[in-house]
């Protein structure tokens, strides 16, 4: 348990940040799932739109430090590759 006032404040901030970060991680997973479901359904237009929506969410998550920059880039790249393969 925190003893000093600064440690107590840091603990409060950590709880708030954890909630925000959890929400952001959940949003990323939802966006990725939307793209994957569109790919699975074979709907190229829907998959393309879902990818366009997911890409900035992944970039923002990486920018905030919740996910590593290269991890986000890799996920976008792999999703884009799968969407592109649908047209071939």
Secondary structure, DSSP 8 states (H G I E B T S, - for coil): ---SHHHHHHHHHHHHHHHHHHHHHHHHHHHHHHHHHHHHHT-HHHHHHHHHHHHHHHHHHHHTTSS-HHHHHHHHHHHHHHHHHHH-
